């Protein structure tokens, strides 16, 4: 069974502005880490702590702190002035002299071995020790920053446009990687078996060298706020961090999609687990209600069980002349497109819904799918195109390789629009949400009266 429902944003006749959207969902949209830009206009006053892997979120925001970026920018030339301790060591040499000769030790050594051996010398050498507490603190914070780039961003910061400070003309990401492996001063600091204590950090904060003071302050912030999860008791510093490094989508349409997805989530569940929305990961949230498990996806195909494409081989025995020519045209276009860097996919149709909610039972069997198409528009033609796409998604979705049959899995198609005028009539009665100044609807209320086809 396929059910279609429609709702618009019950606000003013004008399109909702990006500022209004951000203000309403700021505490949840912090999980967005795809293409976007930094904005200080975040309206973030609290944070939803129901976030899976919130430590990773905070680590990524840590490296775009202005203090961290400036620290890395100045690092190559400031590290030349790092401190060392000196240690004088006597070494024995034969037939060569390295350093100042310690004659007293040389004569003593010759007497013990062979007084006539004029080739034996004891030379005094001065060794530089780089493993002092200031350098240990310094390398520790550099390791943390580099580790975030390599592990949390999988060594591909270029995939994240909000890292423009790391990817601009100076290309800090590339510079840091080269610096990390090739700098002679950094490589001589050994911290493998050293535990950085709070006392070491406090002592380093009092250093006369600004490089060490900044390193200690950054390490202290990272350790207190992220490693030790101080934000569980007091979120003030973390909110300040996220507010100053707030990431919003580049496209207003994407922001609108996320706004609606997060508002739907807010009015349909209290106990949810938000997920980080990164490259290659499109799950927004998971939650459980009674005996059902819910997974909400944005701009995604959903789980691997779902397939939103129609392959050419499904038309192998088609007799309709139009369809035969259509299929042949797709095959030829796919073949010819190999002259480009990437070729066309040999598929008749492929979709990617704006919103997918999978509802499963305790045995992980799919029981219901809610498919949403979202249009940030008050233009009727755009809205109708959204309706066409939504119907295609509902009709052509496959589950475990086959089309979904009637009464097998319930499918609900949800068209979400900005303010738009529609004709009233018996068909749409009950679908339109009551006009208030608050978006207080949920899909269960929305489907009390539906269009069934």
Secondary structure, DSSP 8 states (H G I E B T S, - for coil): -EEEEEEE--S-SS---HHHHHHHHHHHHTTB-SSEEEES----------BTTHHHHHHHHHTTSHHHHHHHHHHHHHGGG---EEEEEEEEEES---SEE-HHHHHHHHHHH-TT-TTEEEEEEEEEE--SHHHHHHHHHHHHHHHIIIIITTT-GGG-GGGHHHHSTT-HHHHHHHHHHH-HHHHT---TT----HHHHHHHHT-SSHHHHHHHHHHHHIIIIIIS-GGGT--HHHHHHHHHTEEEESSHHHHHHHHHHHHHHHTT-SSEEE--B-TT--EEEEEEETTEEEEEEESS--STTEE-EEEGGGGTT---HHHHHHHHHHHHHHHHGGGSSS----EEEE---SEEEEEE-TT--EEEEEEEEEE----HHHHHHHHHHHHHHHHH-EETTEE--TTTSEEEEEEEESS------GGGTTTS----SS----HHHHTTS-EE-
